[in-house]
Amino acid sequence: MKINLFIAALFWSALAFGQIRGVVQGADSVQTKPLKNVKITLLGAGTTVFSNEDGTFEILLGKQNPDTLLFVAKGYRPDRLVVTRSDRFLALNVVLISGQLVQDIVVNGQKQPHGISKMKTLHVEELTSAEFRKAACCNLSESFETNATIDVSMSDAISGAKKIQMLGLDAVYTQLQFENIPFLRGLESAHGMSVIPGTWLESIQITKGTGSVVNGYESMAGLVNFEFKKPQEMPRLGINAYQNRFGRTELNLQGGQQLNERWHMGLFASGATIYGNIDHNQDGFRDQALSNTFNLLQRFSYQGPRMEAQLGVQAYSDNKFGGQTTYTRVQPIGYGMELASEHLSLFSKTGFFGKKPAQSLGIIAQLKFQNMSGLYGLRTFMGTERRAYLNAIYDDIIVSADHKIKAGASFQYLSLSQWAGQPFGTQVVGSERIEWVPGVFAEYAYSGNRLSAVVGARFDQHNLAGAQFSPRAHLKYAISPQLDLRLTGGRAWRLPNFVADNLSLLASSKTWIADQALLPEISWNVGASLVQGFSFKKRKGSLSLDAYHTRFSQQLVADRDTLSGAVVFKNLQNNSLATVIQAEFSYAVLKGLDLRLAYKFQDVRALFDGTLQTQVLLPRQRLFANMAYQTRNKRWNYDLTYSRYSAVRLPQGGQGSPWGLLNAQVTRNWKALELYAGGENLLNVMQHHPIVGVQDPFGENFDATEIWSPIMGWNVYLGLRYTIK
């Protein structure tokens, strides 16, 4: 009798090399069932794992590329499967037939757009390039349009800056990284999300709660890691062109080239412009800032027998121009907004491999320079930032593959000059400071059949904030083959930059009042999540429920309630907290039709005007629905996303109304060409009076920061993607 071994492998990226995740099942003519204790060996790396009771496994890719996976199961014929790093995110169906000879292997693969890693101890949600294609993903802020965990909103009605929020907290409380390198910090945090093209991304990993101590001390709400496409995996040429109704044009290019046996090169280039001079609500102010953005990234990768390395340089400039329609560069009449920024970054990642399996030393380094200058009416802004970052990580196994350790040391340097004018040009606020932060860390990880745990701590010595200790613990327990429980808890901290962290508040006439002796913000975060997988009518689905609580000590808040004509920056003593509960359901309703539903509740409060109140401009509730359909021949994709937001609290006791956002897109696929067309805000929701005191922009009541919903109406766009492999 023929015995079939069915292997369905799901590939996910992890660390520098990527991880292979999968499930092994045994099938005969009667039934198919998961196989436990299947020996799975990555031959080149010399790494071996065993499948769990539900047949699942996860194994880390090593230095060799390509490599071979060997599957050995009692009663089944062994099989080999060749894998490369470019195989990540693929779903492979491999059928083995017993007998004297193994017959042809038929492989079918498809991109996995979204999912929560079943094998990782931490709660890690991963978005792939297939998920990004569901919307007009031209920059990083738009990469989260089909995601319920990350919220994206507008900061002010003048510059059009976008900001993200996680666990009800602003982006400054989320550790943002580019391949485990600090990303979008300081002066870059206000506008950087709209500068980096989303088409450059391979994936995004979202970790809720305090992350690993290896990555740093600032992950209060969580960690978002952006993985850019690697030179050795890039097509020879990739093109994305975009045009929308509001006068926005983008062209993104990318291409990879093998230089020799060990070196690869990747080049990314992007140009974007917004030229639409639009004033839909006829209030005399442009609904969007005009802009010109140019971005260039070149990176190299090296793969040797004992070492791997990545080197890169990125430079971009971003120029914005907005305000009243009467304000032009030729005749600057009225209220104007101008913002110019230049950024230069050098980075490297080097991995050295020991003779023992899974033994390695990784060194990450970065140098970054940023300069920004701007004008908001009568208010000026100037900032210059220099950063240096170094992180050395030693990775090894102790006793057995179930017990792993990581240890290392880091160093951060910051030179920051930030100055902002007061509303009527009489004073300036800001600071010039230098930060030195050496640190050490250690982390232990245990991986058993049902229980896994990660326990770590780091110690940092900040020249301004003093000594800081950050312990963290994460646990995962498989209650059943389909039900996982995760628990997490830990301490994080950061030293705020009240000017750079709040650039959008310059778009008002409120005076800034700040204590120059700012204290470090400290938070404790605890969380729990349940993830239940299921199968109904032979179609898979999942249900997840998670809750996270963050309590701050010395949080720096921008109090807009105490004084009507001022923003008061102050450190609170144990008077700020955030609790977020989220439930998400996903199911393949029909073949090719996927449904995802989510509900999120946010209770974020702090002491404003002497009372513990809800944070301003933050909806307490969000409903989310996404439906994606792909035809049987995979030539057509249809995507529909709807989000419903509850009312928000405004400063001084006002309230913003609830609203909903409906987006849709259709994509036609050919072999190398994709054409897509879509609509945004199809319900034509608009905040009709987004600017307070618009009749007197230089008066005491002017405020363009009370934004909670779209200020522009419905939008349509067209685009194409062309790839030469």
Helices and strands as residue ranges (DSSP letters): E 4-12, E 19-27, E 32-34, E 39-42, E 47-50, E 56-60, E 67-72, E 79-83, G 85-87, E 91-97, E 114-116, E 124-128, H 129-132, G 140-144, E 150-154, E 162-166, E 169-170, G 171-173, E 174-178, E 181-182, G 186-188, G 192-194, G 198-200, E 201-208, G 213-215, E 222-228, G 231-233, E 237-244, E 248-258, E 263-274, E 290-303, E 307-323, E 336-353, E 360-376, E 379-397, E 403-421, E 428-447, E 451-462, E 466-480, E 483-494, G 500-506, E 511-514, E 521-536, E 539-553, E 556-559, E 566-571, E 576-590, E 593-608, E 611-614, E 621-630, E 636-645, E 648-649, G 651-653, E 655-656, E 659-669, E 673-680, E 715-724
